[in-house]
Amino acid sequence: MTATPTSIPSRCAPEASLRTHIRIVGMNCPKCVVGLEATLAALPGVHRVTVHFEHGDAEIEHDAALARERLLETVEAAGYDAV
C-alpha cells in the first residue's frame, strides 16, 4: 500500500497553486466554520478550504494569482479578524 503525502496539491488544482495559512479570531461555534468555508470557497481561484474551529485557523489552497490580502479581506468581511 502506498501513502500519498498530504502536501501534494490536488490533481484538480493547477501547478501554480499556493497554500495559505490564516489565523482567525472571533469564531464562536462550529457553525462559523461552515459559513467561512463557503465564503472562502466562493472566491475565484480557490481550490480547497479547511477551517479549524479548535485551532482558530484556515488553510486555503488557491491560484498563485489570488493574493493573501484578498483572502484576509474576505475573512474580515465575514466578520472575523484575520492574521
VEXFISE-298915 format. One record per residue (C-alpha): residue number from 1; residue in one letter; chain; x, y, z. Coordinates in nm, 2 decimals, always signed. Example, Ala and Ser with C-alpha at 12.3 -4.5 7.8 and 13.67 -1.06 7.14 Angstrom:
2
[1, 'A', 'A', [+1.23, -0.45, +0.78]];
[2, 'S', 'A', [+1.37, -0.11, +0.71]];
END
This chain:
83
[1, 'M', 'A', [+0.00, +0.00, +0.00]];
[2, 'T', 'A', [+0.14, +0.34, -0.10]];
[3, 'A', 'A', [+0.06, +0.65, +0.11]];
[4, 'T', 'A', [+0.01, +0.98, -0.07]];
[5, 'P', 'A', [+0.17, +1.28, +0.10]];
[6, 'T', 'A', [-0.08, +1.55, +0.21]];
[7, 'S', 'A', [+0.15, +1.83, +0.09]];
[8, 'I', 'A', [+0.10, +1.74, -0.28]];
[9, 'P', 'A', [-0.16, +1.97, -0.45]];
[10, 'S', 'A', [-0.48, +1.81, -0.57]];
[11, 'R', 'A', [-0.50, +1.69, -0.93]];
[12, 'C', 'A', [-0.77, +1.95, -0.99]];
[13, 'A', 'A', [-0.55, +2.24, -0.89]];
[14, 'P', 'A', [-0.32, +2.40, -1.13]];
[15, 'E', 'A', [+0.05, +2.36, -1.07]];
[16, 'A', 'A', [+0.09, +2.72, -0.98]];
[17, 'S', 'A', [-0.12, +2.68, -0.67]];
[18, 'L', 'A', [-0.03, +2.80, -0.32]];
[19, 'R', 'A', [-0.14, +2.71, +0.03]];
[20, 'T', 'A', [-0.20, +3.00, +0.26]];
[21, 'H', 'A', [-0.25, +2.96, +0.64]];
[22, 'I', 'A', [-0.45, +3.23, +0.82]];
[23, 'R', 'A', [-0.52, +3.27, +1.19]];
[24, 'I', 'A', [-0.88, +3.36, +1.26]];
[25, 'V', 'A', [-1.01, +3.53, +1.57]];
[26, 'G', 'A', [-1.38, +3.55, +1.65]];
[27, 'M', 'A', [-1.53, +3.22, +1.56]];
[28, 'N', 'A', [-1.77, +3.13, +1.84]];
[29, 'C', 'A', [-1.91, +2.80, +1.73]];
[30, 'P', 'A', [-1.87, +2.52, +1.47]];
[31, 'K', 'A', [-2.14, +2.68, +1.25]];
[32, 'C', 'A', [-1.89, +2.97, +1.19]];
[33, 'V', 'A', [-1.67, +2.71, +1.02]];
[34, 'V', 'A', [-1.93, +2.62, +0.77]];
[35, 'G', 'A', [-2.01, +2.97, +0.67]];
[36, 'L', 'A', [-1.65, +3.08, +0.65]];
[37, 'E', 'A', [-1.55, +2.78, +0.44]];
[38, 'A', 'A', [-1.84, +2.86, +0.20]];
[39, 'T', 'A', [-1.74, +3.22, +0.18]];
[40, 'L', 'A', [-1.37, +3.15, +0.10]];
[41, 'A', 'A', [-1.46, +2.86, -0.14]];
[42, 'A', 'A', [-1.67, +3.10, -0.34]];
[43, 'L', 'A', [-1.37, +3.32, -0.43]];
[44, 'P', 'A', [-1.25, +3.27, -0.79]];
[45, 'G', 'A', [-0.92, +3.08, -0.78]];
[46, 'V', 'A', [-0.98, +2.89, -0.45]];
[47, 'H', 'A', [-0.95, +2.51, -0.49]];
[48, 'R', 'A', [-0.98, +2.39, -0.13]];
[49, 'V', 'A', [-1.06, +2.54, +0.21]];
[50, 'T', 'A', [-1.02, +2.39, +0.55]];
[51, 'V', 'A', [-1.12, +2.59, +0.86]];
[52, 'H', 'A', [-1.04, +2.45, +1.20]];
[53, 'F', 'A', [-1.26, +2.58, +1.48]];
[54, 'E', 'A', [-1.05, +2.43, +1.75]];
[55, 'H', 'A', [-0.73, +2.58, +1.62]];
[56, 'G', 'A', [-0.88, +2.91, +1.51]];
[57, 'D', 'A', [-0.72, +2.89, +1.16]];
[58, 'A', 'A', [-0.78, +2.82, +0.80]];
[59, 'E', 'A', [-0.57, +2.66, +0.52]];
[60, 'I', 'A', [-0.66, +2.77, +0.17]];
[61, 'E', 'A', [-0.53, +2.61, -0.15]];
[62, 'H', 'A', [-0.56, +2.87, -0.43]];
[63, 'D', 'A', [-0.42, +3.00, -0.75]];
[64, 'A', 'A', [-0.10, +3.20, -0.71]];
[65, 'A', 'A', [-0.27, +3.50, -0.87]];
[66, 'L', 'A', [-0.51, +3.52, -0.57]];
[67, 'A', 'A', [-0.33, +3.75, -0.32]];
[68, 'R', 'A', [-0.32, +3.67, +0.05]];
[69, 'E', 'A', [-0.46, +4.02, +0.11]];
[70, 'R', 'A', [-0.77, +3.93, -0.07]];
[71, 'L', 'A', [-0.82, +3.62, +0.15]];
[72, 'L', 'A', [-0.77, +3.83, +0.46]];
[73, 'E', 'A', [-1.02, +4.09, +0.33]];
[74, 'T', 'A', [-1.27, +3.81, +0.27]];
[75, 'V', 'A', [-1.23, +3.67, +0.62]];
[76, 'E', 'A', [-1.27, +4.02, +0.77]];
[77, 'A', 'A', [-1.57, +4.10, +0.56]];
[78, 'A', 'A', [-1.73, +3.78, +0.70]];
[79, 'G', 'A', [-1.69, +3.94, +1.05]];
[80, 'Y', 'A', [-1.37, +3.78, +1.18]];
[81, 'D', 'A', [-1.02, +3.91, +1.25]];
[82, 'A', 'A', [-0.76, +3.76, +1.03]];
[83, 'V', 'A', [-0.38, +3.74, +1.07]];
END
